[in-house]
């Protein structure tokens, strides 16, 4: 969800992804507990499978649920973009100048399975902004292309153009890149 606040753009999670993440984390955790309870009753020949499945998958879904809990805060701002020649990308813990961005990408963290926006700067720093899987890949590409791309350096724009498929965005998200005054 993109909100224009005058001089800044506020990016929040999609309500659809809030529901999807809630069902995927808490729903599966409840299902595992259900399997354990019904497995402990031993009234079926499949009780050992219920019990084993519940015991095996409960720690995994508990782990994923605990990682995703901060994202369930209503109205959570994932990042703020201040467009312009002296524009910045503001995360929870860090601020990066748009002119200092060498590369920007949405990458899934293999440890907690949460998508992070990873910004590589010309200072050889990596800034990670957690999205809690509330931001779609296509929405991320549209946001970067629309609000950050026009103010990036020439080399950064070339890198972004190699990554993005404008034809696919036109089909799926009905997005067409506007021509910007690029120096």
N, C-alpha and C positions, 0 to 999 in steps of 0.2 A: 504494500500500500504506500503510495507516494503522496506526500502532502507538501504543497508549496506554501511556505511561511514567509513570503515576501523575499527576503534576501538569502534564504536558505531552503534546502529541500530536505525533508525529514522522511526517512525510509523506515517503515514499520512492517511487521510480518502480516501475511495474508490470513484472513479469518479461516479460510479453507484449510490452510496448513496448520493453524492452531488445532482445529478439530482432528485433522489427520494425525498429527503428532500425539495428541491426547489418546486417541484410539490405539495408536501403534505402541505407545509406552505403557500407559496405565491399563489399557484393555488387555494386552497380552500378559501383564503382570497378574491381573485378576484371573485370567484364564489358567495361568500356571497354578495359582492357589486353589482354584476349583479342581484341577486335575489331582493335586496332592490330597485334598479332602476326600474326593471320590475314590482315590486309590487306597486310602487308609481304611475305607469301609470293607474292602475285600469281598464284595458281593458280586464280582464278575471275574471271568477268567482273564480279563484284560487289566485287572487292578494293578499288576506289577508294571505294565506299560504306562498307565496313568501316573503312578507314583514316580517311576523313573523319569518320564518326560517332564513332569512338574518339577522334580528336584534338579534336573539338569538345566532347564531353561529359566528357572526363577532367578538365579544369580545374574544371568546375562540381562534379563529385562529389568531387574532392579538397578543394575549398573547403568543401563541406558536411561531409565527414568530419572535417576539422580542427576545425570549429566544434563538432561533436558529441562529440569525443573525451573531454572532461572529464566528460560524462554517463555514460560507460561504466565509471566506477569503481564496483566492486561495493559495495553497501550505501550508496550516496551519498544523503545526506539533502538533499532539495530545500528543505524549510522545516520549521520547528517552530512549533507554536501552543501558547501558554500561555493556556487559556481562563480566563475570570473577569472580574470588574468591572475589574480592573487588568491584564487580559490583554494579551499581545503576540504579534505575528507576527515570527518571527526568521528571516531569510534568511542567506545566506553573509556578506554585507557590511553588512547593516543590520537594525535592529530598529524596528518600528512598533507603537505602542500601538493596540489595537483601537478605543478611544474616539476616536482621532485619524484613523481611516479615513473618508474621504469617499466614495470609490468604489474598488472592487476588480474587476478583470477579467482574463481570460486573452486575451492579444493576440499574434498572430503577428508577429514581427519581419520586415519585408520584405527586409532585407539578408541575413540568415542562415537564414530560414525556420524559426526555432525559436520555440516558444511561450514567452512570458514572462508571469509574473503581475505586473501593473502595479497598484500601490496609489497612489492619490492621497490626500494627507492634507489636513487643514484648514490646514496651514502652507504650502500651495501647493508641496509637494514631490512628486515622482514617484519611487517606489521600484520598481525592477524586480528580480524574482526569476526567474532562469533555470530552466526546467523541462526543457530538452533534449528536449522532446517525449515525455517519459516519463510525463506526467500527462494523462489523458483529460479532455475538456471536461465530460462528465457527472460524473466523479469530482471534478473541481474544484468544480463547483456544489454537490455534496453536501457536500464538506468545508467550504466557506464557509458554507453554510446551516446545517450542524449545529454547527460549532465557533466560528464568528466572528459570524454573524448575531445571536444572542441578546444579544451584548454591544456591538453597534454603537449609535451614536446614532440617534434617531428618523428624522432626514432620511436617513441612510445606509441604514437599513432600507427606507425607501420606495423609494430608488433601486434597491436590490438586488431588491426585490419586482417592480419593473417589468421587470428583466432576466431573471429566472428564470421558467421555465415548470414549475410543480409537477406539472401533469398529465403532461407529457412525462417528467419524472423518475420519476413513479410507474410509468409504462409501461415505460420502458427500464431503470431501475436499481432498481425496486421500493422507492423511497424515499418516506417520508411524513414531513412536517415535524412534529416534536413541538411541543406548545404549551409555550412557555417563559415564565417569569415576567419579563415585560418591563415596566419601569417607565415 
